[in-house]
Structure formats: structure tokens, C-alpha cells
Amino acid sequence: MRVALNATPLLSPLTGIGQYTYQVAKGLQNDPEVNPSYFYAGVWSDQVREASTNIGSMGATQQSFRSVIKKAIPDGARYRLSRAWRQRSFSKGCQTHQIQVYHEPNFLTYKHDVPTVLTVHDLSWIRFPHTHAKAHVAEMNHYFPDSLMHADKIVTVSEFVKQEVQDVFGISPDRIVAIGEGAEDLFQPRQLFETQNVLDRFDLKHGKYILAVGTLEPRKNLIVALNAYSRLSNAVRAEYPLILIGMKAWLANEFDKNLALVAPLIDAGQIRLLGYQPREDLAVVMSGALCLVYPSIYEGFGLPRWRPWPVVFLLSAAMCHPFPKWLETVVF
């Protein structure tokens, strides 16, 4: 079977959808009954690219050119022009590669006359539009309904999202299949001797730090974690620093303003931002953490789902550390 996968999310450092796309791409490549072709924002390949881990690595000329384009062309028009060009490349590639099935892992499908599978991760831009840029909300509202209508099969990452799609768009449940996400083999419990080399690089001690993972954007609600952590005693903070892993995204300036409020804790090393980390290191750091801070407002897959209060502290994947009494008494 000749399958097309839109692998464009692999061109950027992998976050949630990028990780999902990468695992799907590798799965297709390893299936002897599938002949996959990967679409990279206008370029086709039969190889799965390893995503870059460099943030902001564009050269000065590229950055200057992009800045000029952004000023000259409004966001909406710029996206439509880009999408029209990609649509043309996608259609030509599907004919050249004689594609039989197309899988879109990132919400918005390209048009083509072959059976189409669409993955829907959540409806966060509908449920919580204020946590997204206005231009992004407008793009999703414009293109997503047509993507749903043209998809032959809709994959959701949980039963929760399946119900969301039914409730909001009136899609028949027969067209939707919920396929829960799994954990990569990298993410597993590790003992002290297994984590020490990586943790030493970050100056961390196994079982002696609290971890938050996610893109630094409003929906992840990490301001709640910062405020709650700042209320702990200095003795607790000194023993258990709060570690944030993730790159800054939309409204990064607002997040920086909140960081300024806890500047003394950052200066003391009690709150530390490690930025984006490749999944090999991330898996080890997660395994060595005492617990995971997870205050996200809304997620399609995971424990928060859509609730009026955040789920804040969860046991880490390691599940091998004693849970201190002081964590049980923290009130957010």
C-alpha cells in the first residue's frame, strides 16, 4: 500500500504533534506491507527525517527576510499563500507517487482524491481560544471543518476527544476511532546509576527535583506552578528545585513577565529553565524526577482533559521515590 504522510511537523523541534508524527512515520517505515512517502512542506521523500533540536537557529539573512515578509503580508494572507503552494506540491506528489491512502497527523488536510485519515488531537482552540494566537484560531476555524468533512476516517487520541468532535461538529461516531497514545520505549523507570550521567550534565540529583514539561505557552498554565512553588518554604525549595523543560512559544513575553516575579528563586537556582531538550535526555530527566507538575488547562490526551481546575502534582513515571508529606499538603 502506498501511503502519504504529512511529515511537516518533523521540520521543527519535536513537541507533542511532532512526536506523534515521528512515531507514526517510523511505524509506517517499519511495516513491510506499506510503501510510505513523506511530505515535508512542499518536498517529498521516502526517508524519515530526524528533527532538528536547535531553537532559533536561522541565520541573520533568513531572519531578516522572514521579518520583511511578516511586515509586508498579514498573517492570514501569508498562511493562505503558503498553503496554496503546499497544496500544489502535495497534489503533484500524490500523482507521482501513486498514493493510495493519505494520513494527516496535524488537523488540516490537503485535498486529494484518495481515502484520507485525519488525526485530531484536541479542540483547544475552540474550548479555550484565548490560549492561542488569534491568527491561529482564525486559520483553524477556516480550514478544520472542511478537513473533517473530507476525511474518510477520523482518529482521535482519546475517547474524550472523540466525544468532543461529536459534540461540537456533529460527526457520526462511526467515522471516528479513538486510538490512545502510547509511551516510547525510552520512557521507562530508571534507577540512580542509570540516570546519573545525564543528570550530572544538568546538575540535578535523582529524586531531588520537581519537573514540568511542555511548551511555555498559556494553555500549559505553568504560571500556576510557578506561583504555587513560590509559596513553599525556602528549605523545601532549596532541596527540591522546580525544573521547566520546553521552548517558549506564543506570548513568551507574558511568560517572561511572570518569571520576573520569581526572579529571586531563579537566581538562587530553585527555579531553573532548561529550554528544549531532545527526547533521549528528556526521558532520563523525567525518570529521575520526584514528581511531575501538570497544571495544563486542557489536553486531548492525558489526565487533565477539560476540567475547571488543574491537575498539578502527579507521580513521575519512575514511581520509585517516596512521596513527601509536604507535597500532600500543598494547596493551589
C-alpha positions in Angstrom: 0.0 0.0 0.0 1.3 3.4 -1.0 0.7 5.8 1.9 1.4 9.6 2.1 2.1 11.1 5.5 2.3 14.8 6.0 5.6 14.9 7.9 6.0 18.7 8.0 5.9 18.7 11.9 9.3 16.9 11.7 10.9 20.1 10.3 10.8 21.8 13.7 12.0 20.6 17.1 9.5 18.0 18.2 6.8 18.9 20.6 3.5 16.9 21.1 2.3 16.7 17.5 5.8 16.4 16.2 6.5 13.4 18.5 3.2 11.8 17.3 4.1 12.3 13.7 7.6 10.9 14.2 6.3 7.7 15.7 3.7 7.3 13.0 6.4 7.9 10.4 8.7 5.3 11.9 5.9 2.8 12.2 5.0 3.2 8.5 8.6 2.8 7.5 8.9 -0.5 9.5 5.7 -2.0 8.1 6.6 -4.4 5.2 3.2 -4.0 3.7 3.4 -0.2 3.5 5.3 1.9 1.0 5.3 5.3 2.6 6.1 8.7 1.1 6.7 11.7 3.4 5.6 15.2 2.6 7.9 17.9 4.0 6.2 21.3 3.4 6.4 21.0 -0.4 9.2 18.4 -0.7 8.6 14.7 -0.9 10.9 12.0 0.4 10.9 8.3 1.2 13.0 8.9 4.3 12.0 9.9 7.9 14.0 13.0 8.8 15.4 13.3 12.3 14.0 16.6 13.7 16.3 19.5 14.5 16.8 20.2 18.2 18.1 23.7 17.5 15.9 26.6 18.6 16.2 29.9 16.8 19.0 28.6 14.6 18.2 30.7 11.5 20.9 32.8 10.2 20.7 36.6 10.2 19.8 36.8 6.5 17.0 34.3 6.9 15.7 36.1 10.0 15.8 39.5 8.2 14.0 38.1 5.2 11.3 36.5 7.3 10.9 39.8 9.2 10.3 41.7 6.0 7.8 39.1 4.8 5.9 39.2 8.1 5.6 43.0 7.9 4.6 43.1 4.2 2.0 40.3 4.3 -0.7 39.9 7.0 -0.7 36.6 8.9 -3.8 35.2 7.3 -2.8 36.1 3.7 0.7 34.7 4.3 -0.7 31.4 5.6 -3.1 31.1 2.7 -0.3 31.7 0.1 1.9 29.2 1.8 -0.9 26.6 2.0 -1.8 27.1 -1.7 1.8 26.5 -2.7 2.0 23.4 -0.5 -1.3 22.1 -1.8 0.0 22.3 -5.4 3.2 20.4 -4.4 1.1 17.9 -2.4 -1.3 17.1 -5.3 1.6 16.7 -7.8 3.4 14.4 -5.4 0.4 12.2 -4.8 0.1 11.6 -8.5 3.8 11.0 -9.0 4.0 8.5 -6.1 0.6 7.0 -6.9 -0.7 7.5 -3.4 -3.5 5.2 -2.3 -4.0 6.5 1.3 -3.2 9.8 2.9 -2.7 10.3 6.6 -2.8 13.9 8.0 -1.5 13.9 11.6 -1.8 17.6 12.2 -5.5 18.7 12.0 -5.7 20.3 8.5 -5.8 18.0 5.5 -4.7 18.8 1.9 -7.3 18.0 -0.8 -6.8 14.9 -2.9 -9.0 12.1 -4.3 -7.7 9.2 -2.2 -9.0 7.8 1.1 -7.9 10.2 3.9 -7.2 9.6 7.6 -7.2 12.6 9.8 -5.8 12.7 13.4 -7.5 15.2 15.8 -5.5 15.8 19.0 -7.9 18.2 20.8 -10.2 21.1 20.2 -8.3 23.5 22.4 -8.6 26.5 20.0 -12.4 26.1 20.3 -12.7 25.4 24.0 -10.0 27.9 25.1 -9.4 30.3 22.2 -7.7 32.8 24.5 -4.8 30.4 24.9 -3.9 30.6 21.2 -2.9 33.4 18.9 -5.9 35.0 17.1 -4.4 34.2 13.7 -4.0 30.5 14.6 -7.6 30.4 15.8 -8.8 32.0 12.6 -6.9 29.5 10.4 -8.2 26.5 12.3 -11.8 27.8 12.2 -11.5 28.3 8.5 -9.9 25.1 7.4 -10.7 22.5 10.0 -14.4 21.9 9.3 -13.6 21.1 5.7 -10.8 18.8 6.8 -13.3 16.9 9.0 -15.9 16.6 6.2 -13.3 15.3 3.6 -11.8 12.8 6.0 -12.9 9.2 5.4 -11.7 8.2 8.9 -11.0 10.4 11.9 -8.6 9.3 14.5 -8.7 10.8 17.9 -6.1 10.3 20.6 -8.7 9.5 23.3 -12.4 8.8 23.9 -12.6 12.3 25.3 -11.6 13.9 22.0 -13.9 11.6 20.1 -16.8 12.9 22.2 -15.6 16.5 21.7 -15.7 16.1 17.9 -19.1 14.6 18.1 -20.5 17.2 20.4 -19.0 20.3 18.6 -19.2 19.2 14.9 -22.0 16.6 14.9 -19.8 13.9 13.4 -21.1 10.4 13.4 -19.3 8.2 15.8 -19.0 5.6 13.1 -16.5 7.8 11.3 -14.3 8.3 14.4 -11.9 5.8 16.0 -10.2 6.6 19.3 -6.6 5.3 19.4 -4.8 6.1 22.7 -1.3 7.3 22.5 1.5 5.1 23.9 4.9 5.7 25.5 8.1 5.3 23.5 10.4 2.6 24.9 12.8 5.4 26.0 10.3 6.5 28.7 10.7 3.9 31.5 11.7 3.7 35.1 15.4 4.1 35.8 17.5 3.7 38.9 20.1 6.2 40.2 23.0 4.6 38.4 21.1 4.7 35.1 20.3 8.4 35.3 23.5 9.8 36.8 25.4 10.6 33.7 22.6 12.7 32.2 21.6 14.3 35.4 25.2 15.3 36.2 25.2 17.4 33.0 22.2 19.3 34.3 23.5 19.5 37.8 20.4 17.5 39.1 20.1 14.8 41.7 18.0 11.7 41.2 14.7 12.1 43.1 15.6 15.6 44.3 13.7 17.9 41.8 10.2 18.6 40.6 9.7 18.6 36.8 7.4 20.4 34.4 7.5 19.5 30.7 5.8 21.4 27.9 5.9 24.3 25.6 5.9 27.5 27.5 2.5 28.9 26.4 -0.7 29.9 28.1 -2.6 26.6 27.7 0.1 24.8 29.7 -0.8 27.0 32.6 2.7 26.9 34.1 2.1 30.3 35.9 0.1 28.3 38.4 3.0 26.0 39.0 5.4 29.0 39.5 3.0 30.7 41.9 2.4 27.5 43.9 6.0 26.6 44.1 7.0 30.1 45.3 4.7 29.5 48.4 6.7 26.6 49.6 9.2 27.1 52.3 12.7 28.1 51.4 14.1 24.9 52.9 11.8 22.7 50.6 12.7 24.8 47.6 16.4 24.5 48.3 16.1 20.7 48.4 13.7 20.3 45.6 14.2 22.8 42.7 11.5 23.3 40.1 12.8 22.3 36.6 11.0 23.6 33.5 11.7 21.9 30.2 10.2 23.3 27.0 10.7 26.1 24.5 9.0 29.4 24.6 6.1 29.9 22.2 3.2 32.3 21.8 3.0 35.1 24.4 6.6 34.4 25.6 6.8 38.0 26.7 3.9 37.5 29.1 5.6 34.4 30.5 8.8 36.3 31.0 6.9 38.9 33.0 5.8 36.2 35.4 9.3 34.8 35.6 10.4 38.3 36.7 8.1 37.9 39.7 10.1 34.8 40.8 13.5 36.2 39.8 15.0 35.7 43.3 14.1 32.0 43.1 15.7 31.7 39.6 18.8 33.5 40.9 19.0 31.0 43.8 18.7 28.1 41.4 15.4 27.0 42.9 13.6 27.5 39.6 15.5 26.5 36.5 14.6 26.7 32.8 16.4 24.1 30.8 14.8 25.0 27.5 14.0 22.4 24.8 15.7 19.1 25.3 15.9 16.1 22.9 13.7 13.2 23.9 16.7 11.0 24.8 17.7 13.4 27.6 14.1 14.2 28.4 13.3 10.6 29.1 16.1 10.3 31.6 15.3 13.6 33.3 11.6 12.5 33.6 12.6 9.2 35.1 14.8 10.9 37.7 12.2 13.4 38.9 10.5 13.2 42.2 7.2 14.1 40.6 5.7 15.9 37.5 3.9 19.2 37.6 1.0 19.0 35.2 -1.3 22.1 35.5 -2.4 22.2 31.9 -5.8 23.9 31.3 -6.8 21.4 28.6 -5.3 18.4 26.9 -6.8 15.9 24.4 -4.8 13.0 25.9 -3.7 12.8 29.5 -5.3 13.4 32.9 -6.5 17.0 32.7 -8.9 16.7 29.7 -11.3 19.5 30.2 -11.8 20.4 33.8 -12.4 23.6 35.7 -9.3 23.0 37.9 -5.8 22.0 37.0 -4.3 18.7 37.9 -1.0 19.8 39.4 1.2 17.2 41.0 1.4 13.6 39.6 3.8 10.9 40.5 6.6 10.7 37.9 7.0 7.8 35.5 9.7 6.3 37.8 7.2 5.7 40.6 10.1 4.7 42.7 10.5 7.7 45.1 8.8 8.2 48.5 6.2 10.9 48.2 7.0 13.5 50.8 4.3 14.6 53.2 4.8 18.2 52.2 3.6 17.6 48.7 0.3 16.2 50.0 -0.4 19.4 51.8 0.3 21.9 49.0 -2.9 23.7 48.1 -3.2 25.5 44.7 
